[in-house]
């Protein structure tokens, strides 16, 4: 807790710069990213400063009002929409100065900022401002939200020491933390342990087994170890009754993984491609979706299979109907 508090208190320099007229790290700064569209380069900067105001009990009406208006620009223009912790914290802070309704217009504007705000934003919302109530896990999640990876890594190491018996749920939490911290090597062992636990269980379902394999396959794809991913894909096909999950999204997840492996390891994946292409044609086309088409097309091109042309045409038809 003290590590995180110290990190948050570093925002004092940002606050002093703001008071001196330098708002470069907290004012709305629009940019376009390839994944989501319109975004704000300074969202994390405002979030960190908002937490500093909250946790250190900074009383500055002018600064809070400025940050609130800058955050509204993001909420109103952001392609992802959302509400976000920054707006919730600033709402809690600005309400202290709204006794005469001075900021009623801003709060109403926040409610109408986007669809998510209209559905879920609470102009009367309050935040816990007693930093001492946070648990170790709370502090880890706060670090992740504010992208304080250095402190988060230290706190995750402390949290691991508190786990006396590793369960599937604990492993999933640690895998999530490690992914954010880019500790990919540690995740391999965790995924392997998860799969081994499923395979050794007395009561196990085909769905659980294939899901365990899928998670490890996706990990190997993530780190670009396509040889290991290929071996696991082939093992799933040969050793499990995948017919039991044909109607589930999980089966299409496996097909996606097979397509990705084929596209990136085509010299060794001829057998995998033949199986995946055949199985795809058995899936009702009404349940196909964008990524399934895209990855299937990439795999077909890698294998120089004319079926890729057919998939491209079907994808264009799918996309056209989606737009309509």
N, C-alpha and C positions, 0 to 999 in steps of 0.2 A: 504494500500500500504506500509506503514511504517512497519507494522507487518511482512509482507512478506520480505521486504528488509532486516530487521534485521535478519530474519531467514536465508536468503541467505548468509548474511555476516558471519554467523557462519562457512561457508565453508573456511574461512581464515585459520582456524586451519588445515584443510585437505590439503590446498595448502602449508602451511608451512611444514607439514609433508612430502609432496611429494618432496619439494625442499631439505629436509634433507635426502632423499633417501628412505622414507617409502611410498610405493605405494600400500599397501595392500588393500585399499578400492576402488581403481580406476583402477587397472590393470585388464585385462581380466582374469576371473576365471570361467572356464567352469564347469557346473554341468548339471545333467539330471533331469528334473521334470517330474512327471507322466503324465501331461496333454499335454505339447507341445514338449517334447524331449530335444534337446540340448539348453541350455540357459546360461546366464552369471550372476553370482551372484552379480557382481559389476556394473551392468548397471545403477542402480539408483545413485550409488556413482559418476559415471562419469557424469551423467546428471546434478546432483546438482552442481558439480564443474564447468561444462561447463556454466551453468547459472550464477554462481558466476563470472567467467571470463567475460561473456557478460555484465551483469548488473553493475558490479563494474569496468569495463573497465581495466581489468588486461592485461598488455602487457608483455607476456612471450612466445616467439616463441618456445623455447625448450619444455616447458610444453604442449603447444597446439599441437605440432607435436607428442609428446608422447601419449597424450590422443587420438589423431586422429588415430594413428596406433593401439592402444588398441581397439578402437571402431570398426575398420575395421575387427579385428579378430572376434568380435561378429557378425557383419553383414554377414561375409562370412560363419560362422559356425552355426548361430542360426536357429533352425528348423522352427521358425515362419517367418524367413526372415525379411521383413519390412525395412523401412528407419530409422524412429525414429528421435526425436528432437535433440538428442545428436549429431548425425552426421551432421544435418543441422546447428546447432550452431557452431560446430567445423569447418565446411566448411566455414562459414562466417568469423570465426576468422583466419583461416590459409591463406585465400586469401590475407590478409594484408601483408603476408610475401612472396607472390608468384609472385612478380613483375618480376623476371627473370625466371619464370617457374620452380623454385626450387622444388615445390611440385606438379608439373603436373602429375608425376607418381602416387602419392598417390591419387590425385583426380580421375584419370582414374581408379585406382584400386577400388575406392569407387563406381564408376559408374557400374563396373562389379561385385560388391560384391555379388549380388543375383538378382533374377528376379525382385523384387520390385524396387530395385535401378536402374536396367537397364531401367525400364519403367518410373520411377518418380523422381529419384534423379537429382538435378540440381547442377553441379559443380560450377556454377556461382551464386548460391543462396545467398541471403542476409537475415539477421534477424534484426528486430527492436531492437536497443540497448539503446533506451531512455526509461528507466523504468517508467518514469512519464506518458507515454502514455497509460499505462494499466488501464482499468476500474476495478471496484470491481469484476465483473464476470471474467474478465481476470485473476485477481489474484487468484480467487478461482480455476479456471482450472489449473493454474500454480502450486498451492499447491497440487492439486490432482495428477498432472503428476509427481511431485517430492516426493509425499507421505508425505507431511507435514500435517498430519491430525490435529494436535493441532491448528495450525494457520488456516487451512481450516475451522474447526468447528466454530471458532470465526468469520470468514468472512462470512460464510453462515448465521449465526445469524444476522449479519449486513444487509446482502442482503434481508433477509426475512422482515426486517423492511421497506424496500423500496417498497414492493409490496402493493399497495392500493386495488387491486381487484384480487383475485386468479382466474386464468383461468386454463383450462386443460393443456396448455403448461407449465405454471409456476409450476403447481403441478408435472408434469413429470420431470422437471428440479430438483425440490426439492427432489423428490423420488430418483432420480439418485444420488444426493449428499448424502442423508441420507443412502443409501445402501452402498456407499463407506465408510462413517463415522461410519457404523454399528449402526445407530440410527433407528433400526427396528420398535420400538414401535410407533414412529411418523408416519411411513409410513402406518400403518393400517388405521389411520384416513383419510389420503390423498386418499388411494384407495377407501375407503368407500364413501368419498365425490365425487370422480370421478364417481363412479357407480350411486350414488343418482342423480347426475346432468344429466346423460344419461337417467335414468329412468323417470325423471321429464320433460325432453325436449319434446316440442310439435312435433318436427320433429326428429324422432329417427328411426334408422334402426335396424333390428335384428342383423346385424353384429356388430353394435356399442354396443348393449346391451350385447351380448355374449362376446365380447372383454372386456367389463368392468368387467363382472363376472370372466373371465379368469384371468385378472390381479390380482384380489383379491384372487382367488383360489391359484394362483402361489405364492402369498405372504404368505398365510397360510402354503403352502407346504414348503416354504423356512424357516419358523420359526418352522416347524415340528408340527403345530397345525392341525393334520389330521382330528379331529372331525369337526372343523369349515369348513375345505376344503370339507369334505364329504357333509355337509349340503348344501353348495353352489353348488356343483356338482349336487346334487339331485334337487335343486331348478331350475337350468338351464334346466335340462331335463324335468321337469314338467311344467314349465311356459313359455318356449320360443319355437318358431317354428324353431328348429335347422335344420330342413330339408332344409331351405333356404340357409344354408352355407355348405351343404354336400360336394360340389366340391371345397371348399376353404381350404387353409392350416389351417385356424382357427379351423375348425372342427377336424382336426387331433391333433391340440394343446389341444383341450378339451379332446380327447381320451387319449392323453398322461397323462394329469392331472388326469383323472379317474384311469388310470393304476397305477400311483404313489400312489394315495390315497389308492387304493385297496391293493397294496403291503405292505403298512405301517399301514393299519387299517383294516385288513382282517376280524376281528370278526364282524364288523358292515357293511361291504361293499359288502355283497353277492349280493344284488339287483343291486348295481352300477356295479359290475363286469359282471353280466348277461347282463345288457344293453350294456356296452362297448364292450364286446366280440361279441355280435350280430352285433353291428354297425360296428366294425372293419371288419367283414366279408363282409359287403356291400361296403366297400371302395375298388376301383380297386387296385389290388396288385401292379400294375405298379407304383403307387404313394406312396407306403410305403417306409420307410427310416429307417436307423439304430436305432435311439432312439425309434421309434414306436415299432419296433420288441423287443428291449431290455426291454423296460418298460412293454410291453405286456407279455413277458415271465416271468418277475419278478412277475407280478400280478397273472398270471396263477399258478405259483409255490406256491404263498402265499395262494391261494384258493384250492390247491391240485387238480387242474383241468387238466385232461389228454391233453387238448387242448394245454397246454404249450409245450409238446413234438413235436406236429405238428409245432408250431411256431418256435421252436428251429431248426428243420430241414429246414423250409422255410428260416429262417435267415441265416443258413449256405449256402444255395443255393444262396441267395441274396449276401452274402459276397463274395462267390466264383466268381460270375458274376462281382461284383464290382472290384475285383482284376484283372480279365481278361481285 
